């Protein structure tokens, strides 16, 4: 009580004195900090943030609903422009944020699952979170209005604690939200339209049950920009529509088993007076032995479709809902897509199960700016060798690749074991030990040229293989996510285990345990090893060659205040010529590099082209250092899975590649051989793809060019076409200057001779006639030289504009095409992040890393993230 009293006093003092220039934090009895922080931006001091956290609660029963009220920290109008969650689905079933005038309580948290509820007056939902959904950022010029005359003087945070087994140790929970806010008036006001079924009954064993909701819309136009679906375990797909003149237009459609974020809505659809808003949830009763009703416990079901919209500020309505059951006659015409379940792969489920959000008040990094810059010449492109391997390798899920000392390919696969939704419980303990170890040979040494198997080992040793690498003695260092161990195994065919780190089947986060470790890198000089740990930890550990613990570190940042923790550090590589370790931070869609000796952060590579996912990396010292990487199929991005060749020094993407026969499903690891061949192991298709470099006739990279000034790039390309000229790429040098600066050209020699002759003429001050004669002789000579220079200049220009037309035209054509394509106005996620990449830019990755800073935004960002003005006519 004392902590809560102190909290209230400080907040009241804050309101009365105005915003402090320092961060105000108060520590309550539970060790949780609630903060209000003004963000000092040189040109805009109107932005601030506010933490809403549970005050160290311990849920006493499953399906416990707890609420906490927080006063809006200003009596003036304010606007929420960003929601950053701090919760994990292993503790929190879902989280809602309400706004209201009078909450049930203002003194402490309370049980709001009872008759008390959340607010005495009408409560407006402003935000919802579940299943490790990523942060939510609104489009530019859009905000939820609070304070002032909005009718919302309080925030009420509601958290549903479902299964409380995570609280067996009685630790206190501080889950909650950070609100990014501004006092700058927003021209468009955001709101929530909730469609919810209240009377659906799902019969046991019935394969398909539909829950349909529909209401007439009778207010001012709304412009949906995001949607969210919510069911419990039986939901397969939820779809929302606008119906106008009998035509169904999709607003959004998603599986509720994926992270329940707000995803970008169909921007072509607005809702006006006279339209119908409708939604359908598709459930299955398979596996249930009794009826399932709509209710508030995790054993019940829900059918919710949230529409996040904006309206003109003059007509803003913060919250609307629809709970009417749709007529069967109406839903006879629903598009067929609404009945097609969206499948969720076991790997997607697993990665989602182990996502953990940072509890840092600001956990985002700025996306790197990929401005136009000179790019190292890339005269090859990686193409698939479709005839490799010459015969099937009969692989299971391919989890790891490596090279041995003879440059043979080493494949680590899972045989007949699969990582599925039931493989682990919520504590990350393996649930299928009864299957025993994999009986097949899990480690195959393969001829990289033909694809024939040279050696097989690793029988009856592993349960769920993941990463593999080799040391200078050719031993295998492997990780097993089921065993939670790192093992050093001999490669002589005897399957001897030479060293074991971690305790079998026991997850942990201390120096002696791992939790689903993903990969190992070996220092080629010292023998020290580095372990990425992993799916349920977020760290890199360093051990000596004999297994002695040395150190560990987390994610790096050039600005510690904006540090974003690892989100599944998935792949490691040691850079021998740089003495660094780089990690593929999977769900953050980035590569981070560290000094191997100290763990000091060196650099980060993050690109829109990665699409918010970065699965695996390898390194070659060739060309000043090249990183080969593969991304994955993101839940929130449209970027396809593919491979990348990246310059370590410039961070530029030099090439992208993908199979020409079958598509990547989930590329999981990558290695590069001495001859430049690249192999990619795909856990989804259970295949290994081989790519070899093919020569190209081009001077700039094929992909990844960001064009800022077309003239500059054209000059740069022309400069590449004229290697004998050392011209600046930012300014064309006049041809006359070029001639003067190159005396070894034919025209230059003649001009120099003329200059010499002029300089050598004797000075005859007394003789007028010789001067006249000299002048008369020089005029024709100068005229001839000038005509010659002009003719040569014209020929030179014609040659430069016509020589190698396919090369110049092709390059400039690609640049122009990329310039248009790079705007990507149809990608509402991109910022990435483009956003994530994402107006809704924080939705495209499992960790948001873009600040809302109008001053730092590029024109393309403003274009992509600005709310569109209300159209004159709607479709």
C-alpha positions in Angstrom: 0.0 0.0 0.0 2.9 2.4 0.8 4.3 1.9 -2.7 0.9 2.6 -4.3 0.5 5.7 -2.1 3.9 7.0 -3.1 3.0 6.3 -6.8 -0.1 8.4 -6.5 1.7 11.3 -4.8 4.4 11.4 -7.4 2.0 11.3 -10.3 -0.1 14.1 -8.8 3.1 16.1 -8.3 4.0 15.4 -11.9 0.7 16.7 -13.2 0.7 19.8 -11.1 4.3 20.8 -12.0 4.2 19.8 -15.7 6.5 17.4 -17.5 9.8 17.1 -15.9 12.9 17.1 -18.1 14.1 14.0 -16.3 12.7 10.5 -16.3 10.4 10.0 -13.3 10.4 6.4 -12.1 8.9 5.0 -9.0 9.7 1.7 -7.6 6.8 -0.1 -6.0 6.8 -3.1 -3.6 6.9 -5.5 -6.5 10.0 -4.0 -8.0 8.1 -2.7 -11.0 8.8 0.8 -12.3 6.1 3.1 -13.8 7.6 5.9 -15.8 6.6 9.0 -17.6 9.4 10.2 -19.8 9.6 13.3 -22.0 11.6 12.6 -25.1 13.9 15.5 -26.0 13.9 16.0 -29.7 15.6 19.1 -30.8 12.9 20.3 -33.0 9.9 18.8 -31.2 9.7 18.5 -27.4 6.0 17.5 -27.5 6.6 13.8 -27.4 6.7 11.7 -24.3 6.1 8.1 -23.2 4.4 6.5 -20.3 4.8 3.0 -18.8 1.7 1.1 -17.7 2.8 -1.9 -15.6 1.3 -4.4 -13.2 2.7 -3.5 -9.8 4.4 -6.9 -9.1 1.3 -9.1 -9.0 1.1 -12.8 -8.3 -2.0 -14.4 -9.9 -3.6 -16.8 -7.5 -5.7 -18.9 -9.9 -5.9 -19.7 -13.5 -8.0 -17.4 -15.7 -7.3 -14.5 -13.3 -8.3 -11.1 -14.8 -6.4 -8.2 -13.1 -6.8 -4.5 -13.8 -4.8 -1.4 -12.9 -5.8 2.2 -13.5 -3.4 5.0 -14.5 -4.4 8.7 -14.8 -3.7 10.3 -18.2 -0.6 12.5 -17.3 -2.1 15.7 -18.7 -5.4 17.5 -18.6 -4.9 18.7 -22.1 -5.4 16.8 -25.3 -2.8 14.1 -25.9 -2.5 11.4 -28.5 -1.2 7.9 -28.4 0.9 7.1 -31.5 2.6 3.9 -30.5 2.0 0.9 -28.3 4.9 -1.2 -27.1 4.0 -4.4 -25.2 6.0 -5.9 -22.4 4.6 -9.4 -21.9 5.2 -13.1 -22.8 2.5 -15.6 -23.7 3.9 -18.1 -21.2 2.6 -15.8 -18.5 -0.1 -13.7 -20.1 -3.0 -15.0 -22.1 -4.0 -11.6 -23.4 -3.8 -7.9 -22.5 -6.3 -5.1 -23.2 -6.0 -1.3 -22.8 -9.2 0.6 -22.1 -9.8 4.3 -21.8 -12.6 5.8 -19.6 -13.5 8.7 -17.4 -14.0 6.8 -14.2 -12.3 3.4 -13.5 -13.6 1.0 -10.9 -10.6 1.7 -8.7 -7.8 4.3 -8.6 -5.9 3.1 -5.6 -4.7 -0.4 -6.4 -5.1 -3.3 -8.9 -8.3 -5.3 -8.7 -9.9 -8.5 -9.9 -11.8 -7.3 -13.0 -13.0 -10.7 -14.1 -15.8 -10.5 -11.6 -18.9 -8.2 -11.6 -16.7 -5.2 -11.0 -15.4 -5.0 -14.5 -13.0 -2.2 -15.7 -14.8 1.2 -15.7 -17.9 2.7 -14.0 -18.8 4.5 -17.2 -18.4 3.3 -20.8 -14.9 1.8 -21.6 -13.3 2.2 -25.0 -10.8 -0.4 -26.1 -7.7 1.2 -27.5 -5.3 -1.8 -27.8 -5.2 -5.5 -27.6 -2.3 -8.0 -27.4 -2.0 -11.8 -27.3 0.3 -14.7 -28.4 3.5 -12.6 -28.4 2.3 -10.1 -30.9 4.9 -7.5 -31.9 4.6 -3.8 -31.1 2.0 -1.6 -32.8 2.7 1.8 -34.4 0.1 4.0 -35.9 0.4 5.7 -39.3 1.8 9.2 -39.3 -0.8 11.9 -38.5 -3.0 9.4 -36.6 -3.4 9.0 -32.9 -5.8 7.9 -30.2 -7.1 11.0 -28.4 -7.0 11.0 -24.6 -7.1 13.7 -21.9 -8.7 17.1 -22.5 -12.3 16.8 -23.7 -11.9 13.2 -25.0 -13.8 11.7 -22.1 -10.8 9.6 -21.3 -9.0 10.6 -18.1 -7.8 7.2 -17.1 -6.1 4.2 -18.8 -7.2 0.8 -17.5 -4.7 -2.0 -18.2 -6.4 -5.4 -18.1 -4.3 -8.6 -18.1 -5.8 -12.1 -18.4 -3.5 -14.6 -16.7 -4.6 -18.0 -18.2 -2.5 -20.9 -17.1 -0.6 -19.8 -14.0 1.9 -22.7 -13.8 4.6 -20.1 -14.8 4.0 -18.6 -11.4 4.8 -21.7 -9.3 7.8 -20.0 -8.0 5.6 -17.1 -6.8 7.6 -14.4 -8.7 5.9 -11.1 -9.2 4.7 -10.0 -12.6 5.3 -6.6 -14.1 3.8 -7.1 -17.6 2.3 -4.1 -19.3 2.7 -1.5 -22.0 4.7 1.5 -23.0 2.6 4.3 -24.6 4.4 6.7 -27.0 2.4 9.9 -26.8 2.4 13.4 -28.2 0.6 16.7 -27.4 0.8 17.7 -31.0 -2.7 17.7 -32.5 -3.3 14.8 -35.0 -5.5 15.5 -38.0 -6.9 12.0 -37.9 -8.2 10.3 -34.7 -7.9 6.5 -34.3 -10.6 4.2 -33.0 -11.5 0.5 -32.6 -14.5 -1.2 -34.1 -14.9 -4.6 -32.4 -17.0 -7.4 -34.0 -17.7 -10.1 -31.5 -19.8 -13.3 -31.3 -21.5 -13.9 -28.0 -23.7 -16.9 -28.6 -21.7 -19.4 -30.7 -21.7 -23.0 -29.6 -19.0 -25.4 -30.9 -20.1 -29.0 -30.9 -17.6 -31.7 -29.9 -16.1 -33.5 -32.8 -17.7 -31.3 -35.4 -15.1 -30.5 -38.0 -16.3 -27.0 -38.8 -18.4 -24.4 -36.9 -18.9 -20.9 -38.2 -19.5 -17.8 -36.0 -21.0 -15.0 -38.1 -21.4 -11.3 -37.0 -22.8 -8.5 -39.1 -24.1 -5.0 -38.4 -25.3 -2.0 -40.4 -22.9 0.9 -40.3 -24.7 4.3 -39.6 -22.0 6.8 -38.8 -19.4 9.0 -40.5 -16.8 7.3 -42.8 -14.0 5.3 -41.2 -10.8 4.3 -42.9 -9.5 0.9 -41.6 -5.7 0.7 -41.5 -5.2 -2.4 -39.3 -7.1 -5.4 -38.1 -6.6 -8.1 -35.4 -8.1 -11.5 -34.9 -8.7 -13.3 -31.6 -9.9 -16.7 -30.8 -8.6 -19.4 -28.4 -7.3 -22.8 -29.5 -10.1 -23.9 -31.7 -10.1 -21.0 -34.1 -8.7 -21.7 -37.6 -9.3 -18.4 -39.4 -11.0 -15.1 -38.9 -12.1 -12.8 -41.7 -13.6 -9.3 -41.8 -15.5 -7.6 -44.6 -17.3 -4.5 -45.8 -20.5 -5.3 -47.7 -21.7 -2.6 -50.2 -24.4 -3.1 -52.8 -24.1 -6.8 -52.2 -20.3 -6.9 -52.9 -18.0 -8.3 -50.2 -14.7 -6.5 -49.9 -12.0 -8.0 -47.6 -10.7 -5.8 -44.7 -8.4 -8.5 -43.3 -8.0 -12.2 -42.8 -5.6 -14.1 -40.5 -5.1 -17.2 -38.4 -5.7 -16.4 -34.7 -3.0 -19.0 -33.9 -0.3 -16.7 -35.1 0.8 -13.7 -33.0 -2.4 -11.7 -32.5 -1.0 -8.4 -33.7 -2.7 -5.6 -35.6 -1.9 -6.4 -39.2 -2.3 -3.9 -42.1 -5.8 -3.8 -43.5 -6.8 -3.5 -47.1 -6.3 0.2 -47.7 -8.7 0.2 -50.6 -11.7 -0.3 -48.3 -13.5 2.4 -46.4 -16.7 2.1 -44.5 -19.5 4.6 -45.0 -23.1 5.1 -43.9 -25.3 2.3 -45.4 -22.5 -0.3 -45.6 -22.6 -3.6 -43.6 -19.6 -4.7 -41.6 -19.3 -8.4 -41.2 -16.9 -11.1 -39.9 -16.7 -14.9 -39.7 -14.7 -17.1 -37.3 -14.1 -20.7 -38.3 -13.7 -23.2 -35.5 -13.2 -26.9 -35.2 -14.6 -29.1 -32.4 -12.2 -32.0 -33.1 -10.6 -33.2 -30.0 -13.2 -31.9 -27.7 -15.6 -34.2 -25.8 -18.1 -31.5 -24.7 -19.6 -28.3 -26.1 -17.5 -25.2 -26.1 -19.1 -21.9 -25.5 -18.1 -18.2 -25.8 -16.6 -17.2 -22.5 -13.7 -15.7 -20.5 -11.6 -18.7 -19.6 -9.0 -20.3 -21.7 -11.2 -23.4 -21.9 -13.9 -21.3 -23.5 -13.7 -19.7 -26.9 -13.9 -16.2 -28.3 -14.6 -14.8 -31.8 -13.3 -11.3 -32.1 -12.4 -9.2 -35.2 -10.9 -5.8 -34.3 -10.8 -3.0 -36.9 -8.4 -0.2 -36.1 -9.4 2.8 -38.1 -9.0 6.6 -38.4 -11.6 9.3 -38.9 -11.5 13.0 -39.5 -10.9 14.6 -36.2 -14.2 16.6 -36.5 -16.3 13.4 -36.4 -14.1 11.1 -34.3 -15.7 8.2 -32.5 -13.2 6.3 -30.3 -15.0 3.0 -30.0 -17.8 1.1 -31.7 -18.9 -2.6 -31.6 -21.1 -5.1 -33.3 -22.5 -8.2 -31.6 -25.4 -9.1 -33.8 -25.5 -12.6 -35.3 -25.4 -12.4 -39.1 -28.4 -13.7 -41.2 -27.8 -17.0 -43.0 -29.1 -15.5 -46.2 -26.4 -12.8 -46.0 -23.5 -15.1 -45.3 -24.5 -17.4 -48.2 -22.6 -15.0 -50.4 -19.4 -14.7 -48.2 -16.3 -15.3 -50.3 -14.9 -18.8 -50.2 -11.6 -17.7 -48.8 -13.4 -17.1 -45.4 -13.8 -20.9 -45.0 -10.2 -21.8 -45.9 -8.1 -22.3 -42.7 -4.7 -20.7 -42.6 -2.2 -23.4 -41.7 0.4 -22.6 -39.1 3.6 -24.7 -39.4 5.2 -26.3 -36.2 8.2 -24.0 -36.7 6.1 -20.9 -36.7 4.3 -22.1 -33.6 7.5 -22.9 -31.9 9.2 -19.6 -32.7 6.0 -17.8 -31.4 6.0 -19.9 -28.2 9.4 -18.7 -27.3 9.2 -15.1 -28.2 9.9 -12.8 -25.2 9.4 -9.1 -25.3 11.9 -6.8 -23.7 11.0 -5.0 -20.5 13.1 -2.0 -21.6 11.2 1.2 -21.8 12.5 1.9 -25.3 13.5 -1.3 -27.1 13.9 -0.2 -30.7 16.8 0.6 -32.9 16.8 2.9 -36.0 16.6 1.1 -39.3 19.8 1.7 -41.2 19.5 4.1 -44.1 20.4 2.5 -47.4 21.3 5.6 -49.3 22.8 5.5 -52.8 26.4 4.8 -52.5 29.2 3.3 -54.7 28.8 -0.4 -54.6 31.7 -2.8 -55.2 31.5 -4.4 -58.6 29.6 -7.6 -58.5 30.3 -9.4 -61.8 28.6 -12.7 -60.9 25.3 -14.0 -59.7 24.6 -17.2 -57.8 22.6 -19.7 -59.8 21.2 -23.0 -58.7 22.8 -26.2 -59.9 19.5 -28.0 -60.6 21.2 -31.4 -61.2 22.7 -31.5 -57.7 22.6 -33.9 -55.9 22.7 -36.5 -58.7 20.6 -38.8 -56.5 18.3 -38.2 -53.6 20.0 -38.0 -50.2 16.8 -39.1 -48.3 17.0 -36.4 -45.7 14.8 -35.4 -42.8 14.5 -31.8 -41.6 17.8 -30.2 -42.6 18.8 -28.1 -39.6 22.6 -27.5 -40.1 25.4 -27.4 -42.6 29.2 -27.3 -42.3 32.4 -27.9 -44.2 35.1 -30.4 -43.0 38.8 -29.9 -43.5 38.7 -31.4 -47.0 35.9 -29.0 -48.0 33.4 -31.7 -48.1 29.8 -30.7 -47.2 28.5 -31.9 -43.8 24.8 -32.2 -43.4 23.0 -32.3 -40.0 19.4 -33.5 -40.2 16.6 -34.9 -38.0 15.8 -38.2 -39.7 12.3 -39.3 -38.9 12.0 -36.8 -36.0 10.1 -33.6 -36.4 9.9 -30.4 -34.4 6.1 -30.0 -33.9 3.7 -28.1 -31.8 3.7 -30.9 -29.2 7.5 -31.3 -29.0 7.9 -29.0 -26.0 5.8 -27.9 -23.1 5.6 -24.3 -22.0 8.7 -24.7 -19.8 10.6 -25.8 -23.0 11.0 -29.4 -21.8 11.0 -32.0 -24.5 7.8 -34.1 -24.5 8.7 -36.9 -26.9 11.5 -38.7 -25.1 9.6 -41.9 -25.5 10.4 -41.9 -29.2 14.1 -42.4 -28.3 17.0 -40.9 -30.2 17.0 -40.7 -34.0 18.0 -44.1 -35.3 19.1 -42.9 -38.7 22.5 -41.4 -39.4 22.0 -37.7 -38.7 25.5 -36.5 -39.9 26.3 -37.0 -43.6 29.5 -36.1 -45.3 28.7 -35.4 -48.9 30.8 -34.8 -52.0 30.1 -31.1 -52.9 30.6 -31.8 -56.6 28.4 -34.8 -57.1 26.3 -34.9 -54.0 27.2 -38.5 -53.2 27.4 -39.6 -49.6 31.0 -40.2 -48.5 30.5 -41.0 -44.8 27.5 -41.3 -42.4 27.5 -41.1 -38.6 25.4 -39.9 -35.7 23.0 -42.8 -35.1 21.1 -43.1 -31.8 22.7 -39.9 -30.4 20.4 -37.0 -31.0 16.7 -36.1 -30.5 16.3 -32.8 -32.3 19.5 -31.6 -34.1 19.9 -28.0 -34.8 23.4 -26.4 -35.5 26.7 -27.9 -36.6 30.2 -26.6 -37.2 33.7 -28.1 -37.4 37.0 -27.3 -35.7 40.6 -27.5 -37.0 40.8 -31.1 -35.8 37.7 -31.8 -37.9 35.5 -32.6 -34.9 31.8 -31.8 -35.0 30.3 -29.2 -32.6 26.6 -29.7 -32.6 23.5 -28.4 -30.7 20.4 -30.4 -29.8 17.4 -28.3 -28.8 15.7 -31.3 -27.2 18.7 -32.2 -25.1 19.4 -28.5 -24.4 23.1 -29.4 -25.0 26.2 -28.6 -27.0 28.3 -31.7 -27.9 31.7 -32.2 -29.4 31.6 -35.4 -31.5 34.4 -37.1 -33.3 34.3 -37.3 -37.0 36.1 -40.7 -37.4 32.9 -42.7 -37.6 33.1 -43.9 -34.0 30.5 -41.4 -32.8 32.5 -40.7 -29.7 31.3 -37.8 -27.6 34.4 -35.8 -26.6 32.8 -33.0 -24.6 29.3 -32.2 -23.4 28.0 -28.8 -22.3 24.6 -28.5 -20.6 22.4 -31.0 -18.8 20.5 -33.5 -20.9 16.8 -32.5 -21.2 17.1 -29.8 -18.5 16.6 -26.2 -19.8 18.1 -23.4 -17.9 19.7 -20.0 -18.2 22.7 -20.2 -15.9 26.3 -20.8 -16.9 25.9 -24.6 -16.9 22.6 -24.9 -18.8 21.1 -23.9 -22.1 17.6 -23.5 -23.3 17.3 -24.8 -26.9 20.8 -23.7 -28.1 20.9 -23.0 -31.8 24.5 -22.9 -33.1 28.2 -23.0 -32.4 31.1 -21.0 -33.8 34.8 -22.0 -33.2 37.7 -19.6 -33.0 40.2 -21.1 -35.5 43.1 -19.7 -33.5 42.4 -20.3 -29.8 39.8 -23.1 -30.1 37.4 -21.1 -28.0 33.7 -21.8 -28.8 30.7 -19.5 -28.9 27.2 -20.7 -28.4 24.0 -18.9 -29.5 21.3 -19.6 -26.8 18.7 -19.7 -28.3 15.0 -20.1 -28.6 14.2 -19.3 -24.9 17.3 -17.5 -23.9 18.7 -14.4 -25.6 22.5 -14.5 -25.3 25.9 -15.6 -26.7 28.1 -17.7 -24.4 31.8 -18.1 -24.7 33.7 -21.2 -23.6 37.3 -22.4 -23.8 38.2 -25.3 -26.0 38.0 -27.6 -23.1 34.5 -26.4 -22.1 35.3 -23.9 -19.3 32.8 -21.0 -19.1 34.4 -17.7 -20.0 31.8 -15.0 -20.6 28.4 -14.2 -22.1 26.7 -11.2 -23.7 23.4 -10.0 -25.2 22.5 -8.0 -28.2 24.5 -4.9 -29.0 23.6 -1.3 -30.0 25.5 1.9 -30.8 23.0 3.5 -28.4 22.4 1.6 -25.2 19.3 3.5 -24.5 17.8 2.1 -27.6 19.0 -1.5 -27.2 16.8 -4.3 -28.6 17.5 -7.7 -27.1 18.2 -10.8 -29.2 15.0 -12.4 -30.5 16.1 -16.0 -31.2 19.9 -15.7 -31.9 19.8 -18.5 -34.5 23.1 -18.8 -36.3 26.8 -17.9 -35.6 29.9 -17.5 -37.7 33.5 -16.7 -36.7 35.4 -14.2 -38.9 39.0 -15.3 -38.7 40.6 -12.3 -40.4 38.7 -9.9 -38.3 38.6 -11.8 -35.0 34.8 -11.2 -34.7 31.7 -13.3 -34.1 28.5 -12.5 -36.1 25.1 -13.7 -35.1 21.9 -14.0 -37.2 19.2 -12.5 -34.9 16.3 -14.3 -36.4 13.1 -12.6 -35.4 14.7 -9.1 -35.3 15.8 -9.6 -38.9 19.3 -8.4 -38.5 23.0 -9.4 -38.3 25.1 -8.3 -35.4 28.9 -8.6 -35.0 31.0 -8.6 -31.9 34.7 -8.6 -30.9 35.4 -12.3 -30.2 37.7 -11.6 -27.3 35.6 -9.1 -25.3 32.0 -9.4 -26.8 32.1 -5.7 -27.6 29.5 -4.7 -30.2 30.9 -3.8 -33.6 28.2 -3.3 -36.1 24.6 -4.2 -37.2 23.3 -5.0 -40.7 19.6 -4.7 -41.1 17.9 -4.3 -44.4 14.3 -4.0 -45.7 15.1 -6.9 -48.1 15.5 -9.3 -45.2 11.8 -9.0 -44.5 12.1 -9.0 -40.7 13.7 -12.5 -40.6 17.4 -13.6 -40.7 17.9 -17.3 -40.3 21.5 -18.1 -41.0 24.9 -16.6 -42.0 28.3 -17.6 -43.1 31.4 -15.6 -44.1 34.2 -15.4 -46.7 37.2 -13.1 -46.4 37.2 -12.7 -50.2 36.5 -9.3 -51.7 37.2 -7.5 -48.5 34.8 -9.7 -46.6 31.5 -11.2 -47.8 28.5 -12.4 -45.6 26.3 -15.0 -47.2 22.8 -15.1 -45.5 19.3 -16.5 -45.9 16.2 -15.0 -44.5 12.9 -16.8 -43.7 9.2 -16.5 -44.5 8.0 -13.8 -42.2 4.5 -13.8 -40.7 4.3 -10.0 -41.2 6.2 -9.3 -44.4 5.9 -10.0 -48.1 9.6 -10.4 -48.6 10.2 -14.0 -50.0 12.8 -16.4 -48.5 16.0 -16.0 -50.5 19.8 -15.8 -50.1 21.9 -12.7 -49.9 25.5 -11.7 -50.6 26.5 -8.8 -48.5 29.6 -6.6 -48.3 30.8 -6.7 -44.7 32.5 -3.3 -45.0 29.7 -1.3 -46.8 26.8 -3.4 -45.6 25.5 -3.3 -49.2 23.6 -6.2 -50.7 25.6 -7.3 -53.7 23.5 -10.1 -54.9 20.3 -12.1 -54.1 19.6 -15.7 -55.1 16.9 -18.3 -54.9 16.2 -21.8 -56.4 15.2 -22.0 -60.0 13.4 -25.3 -59.6 11.7 -25.5 -56.2 11.1 -22.5 -53.9 12.7 -22.2 -50.5 10.3 -23.2 -47.8 12.3 -22.5 -44.7 16.0 -22.1 -45.5 17.8 -22.9 -42.2 21.5 -22.9 -42.7 24.1 -21.8 -45.3 27.8 -22.5 -46.1 30.2 -21.3 -48.8 33.0 -23.5 -50.2 36.5 -22.5 -51.4 35.4 -22.5 -55.0 32.6 -20.0 -54.3 29.8 -22.5 -54.3 27.0 -21.9 -51.8 24.9 -24.6 -50.1 21.6 -23.9 -48.4 19.8 -26.4 -46.1 16.0 -26.1 -46.0 14.2 -27.5 -43.0 10.8 -27.2 -44.7 11.5 -29.0 -47.9 14.1 -31.3 -46.4 16.5 -30.5 -49.2 20.0 -29.0 -49.7 20.3 -26.6 -52.6 23.6 -25.8 -54.4 24.4 -22.5 -56.0 27.4 -21.6 -58.1 28.6 -18.1 -59.3 27.8 -17.4 -62.9 29.5 -14.5 -64.7 27.4 -11.4 -65.5 28.1 -8.4 -67.7 27.2 -5.6 -65.4 29.0 -3.0 -63.3 26.6 -2.5 -60.5 24.8 -4.9 -58.2 21.5 -6.4 -59.4 19.5 -5.9 -56.2 19.4 -3.6 -53.2 20.1 -0.3 -55.0 18.5 2.7 -53.3 18.3 5.6 -55.7 18.3 9.1 -54.2 19.4 11.1 -57.2 19.1 9.6 -60.7 21.6 12.0 -62.2 24.2 11.0 -59.7 23.7 7.3 -60.5 23.8 7.9 -64.2 27.1 9.8 -63.8 28.4 6.9 -61.7 27.5 4.4 -64.3 29.0 6.5 -67.1 32.2 6.8 -65.0 32.3 3.0 -64.7 32.0 2.9 -68.5 35.0 5.2 -68.8 37.8 3.9 -66.6 40.4 6.1 -68.0 38.6 9.2 -66.6 38.8 9.8 -62.9 35.5 11.7 -62.5 33.5 12.5 -59.5 30.1 10.6 -59.4 28.4 13.8 -58.2 29.4 16.3 -60.9 30.0 15.8 -64.6 33.2 17.4 -65.8 32.9 19.5 -69.0 34.5 17.9 -72.0 36.8 20.9 -72.6 38.3 20.4 -69.1 38.7 16.7 -69.8 40.7 17.4 -72.9 42.9 19.9 -71.1 43.6 17.5 -68.3 44.7 14.7 -70.6 47.7 15.8 -72.7 48.3 12.3 -73.9 45.2 12.3 -76.1 45.7 13.2 -79.8 43.8 16.5 -79.3 45.8 17.2 -76.2 49.1 16.7 -77.9 48.3 19.1 -80.7 47.1 21.7 -78.2 50.3 21.3 -76.2 52.4 21.8 -79.3 50.5 25.0 -80.1 51.1 26.2 -76.6 54.8 25.4 -76.9 55.1 27.2 -80.2 53.4 30.3 -78.8 55.6 30.2 -75.8 58.8 29.8 -77.9 58.1 32.8 -80.2 60.7 35.6 -79.6 59.4 38.9 -78.2 59.8 41.5 -80.8 58.5 44.6 -79.3 59.9 46.8 -82.1 58.5 44.8 -85.0 54.9 45.2 -85.7 55.0 43.2 -89.0 56.3 40.0 -87.4 53.6 40.2 -84.8 50.9 40.6 -87.5 52.4 37.7 -89.5 52.5 35.5 -86.4 48.9 36.3 -85.6 47.8 35.6 -89.1 49.6 32.3 -89.0 48.1 31.3 -85.7 44.5 32.1 -86.4 44.1 29.4 -89.1 46.0 26.9 -86.9 43.8 27.6 -84.0 40.7 27.4 -86.2 41.8 24.0 -87.5 42.6 22.7 -84.0 39.2 24.0 -82.7 37.3 22.3 -85.6 39.2 19.1 -84.9 38.4 19.2 -81.2 34.7 19.8 -81.9 34.5 16.9 -84.3 36.3 14.6 -81.9 34.1 15.7 -79.1 31.0 15.0 -81.1 32.3 11.5 -82.0 33.3 10.9 -78.4 29.8 11.7 -77.1 28.2 9.6 -79.8 30.4 6.7 -78.9 29.8 7.0 -75.2 26.1 7.1 -75.7 25.9 4.2 -78.2 28.7 1.9 -77.1 27.6 -1.3 -75.3 23.9 -0.2 -75.5 22.7 -3.3 -73.7 25.0 -2.7 -70.8 24.3 1.1 -70.3 20.6 0.9 -71.1 20.1 -2.2 -69.1 21.9 -0.8 -66.1 20.0 2.5 -66.2 16.8 0.7 -66.9 17.4 -1.4 -63.8 18.2 1.7 -61.8 15.1 3.5 -62.9 13.0 0.4 -62.2 14.5 0.1 -58.7 13.9 3.7 -58.0 10.3 3.3 -58.6 10.1 -0.1 -56.9 12.0 1.1 -53.9 9.2 3.4 -52.9 7.0 0.3 -52.5 3.9 2.4 -51.7 1.8 -0.7 -51.6 3.8 -2.2 -48.7 2.2 -0.8 -45.6 4.7 -2.6 -43.4 7.9 -1.5 -44.9 10.4 0.6 -43.1 11.5 -2.1 -42.7 9.9 -1.7 -41.2 9.5 -0.8 -43.0 8.1 -1.8 -40.7 8.6 -4.0 -40.9 8.9 -4.1 -41.3 4.8 -1.2 -41.1 1.6 3.3 -41.2 1.7 0.2 -39.2 5.4 -0.3 -39.4 5.9 -1.9 -36.1 3.9 -4.9 -37.0 6.2 -6.6 -39.5 8.8 -8.1 -37.2 8.8 -9.7 -33.8 10.6 -6.7 -32.4 10.0 -3.2 -33.5 13.1 -1.1 -34.2 11.9 2.2 -35.6 11.4 5.3 -33.7 8.5 7.7 -34.5 10.6 10.7 -35.3 9.1 12.9 -37.9 12.3 15.0 -38.3 14.4 11.9 -39.2 11.9 10.4 -41.6 12.7 10.2 -45.3 10.2 11.3 -47.9 9.5 7.6 -48.7 8.8 6.9 -45.1 6.4 9.8 -44.8 4.7 8.6 -47.9 4.3 5.1 -46.8 3.3 5.8 -43.2 1.1 8.8 -43.6 -2.7 8.3 -43.3 -4.3 8.9 -46.6 -6.8 11.8 -46.7 -10.4 10.8 -46.9 -11.1 10.1 -50.6 -13.7 12.0 -52.5 -15.4 8.8 -53.5 -15.1 5.3 -52.2 -15.0 2.0 -54.0 
